[in-house]
């Protein structure tokens, strides 16, 4: 799956503050995510993020969509 710093993701399970939305702060083997509800930051392995992600909103978009399996082509 393809994620960038600044993307917002919607996870399968809610954080204890009842928020499902997270902001991606770091991408790699581990992800650093910030909860959109309370601001808490956590490090999560990539495999768990890919498994539990239910939607992605890339910067500049207004609604969530299903995550893509590969990097999108920017050809027009």
N, C-alpha and C positions, 0 to 999 in steps of 0.2 A: 504494500500500500504506500501511497505517496502523501507525505505530510511536510509542511514547511513551518518555520518559526512564525508565529503570529496567527496561525490557523486556530479556529475554535472547533472543538470536537464534542460530540455528544456521546456519553458512555452508557452502557447497558444498565449499570447500577448507580444509584444516587450516592453522593457524598453524604456524610452525616448531617450536613447543613441543608439537605434536601435538593441540592443543585445537581443537574446532570451534565452541565456544560463546563468545559475546561479550555484554557488557552495554552497552546504549545509554546514553551519558552526555550527548549533545547531538543534537538533531534539527533539520534545516533543509535547505538545499541540500547541505551536507556533514554527515556523521554523525561524531561522536567515539565510538569504540568502545573498550572495555577488554576485553582477552583474559581469559577466566575461568581460564586455565591459569597464565599467568606475570604478569599484571597490566599488560602493555604497553598503552599507549594509542596509537591511530592515528586519523587523519582520513581518511575515505573518501567520495567523492562519492555522493550519493543513488542515482544510476543504477546504480552497481556494487553497492551494498547490496541494492537491489531485485532485481537480476539474479541475484545469488549467494545470496540468502537461501533456506534450505530449511525453516525452521521458526521460529515465534515462541512465546515463553512470556511472556504479560503478567504483571504483578505480581499475586500472589495465586493464580496457577495452578500446577499441579504437573507438567504435561507439555507438550511442544511440539506445535503444530498448524500447518497450512499458513497462510501469511500471507493476510490479508483484503485485498481490492482497495480497499475504502473504509472509512471510519470506521463502526464498528458503532453501530446505534441502541440507545439505552438505554431504549426504551419497553417497558412491561410491560403 
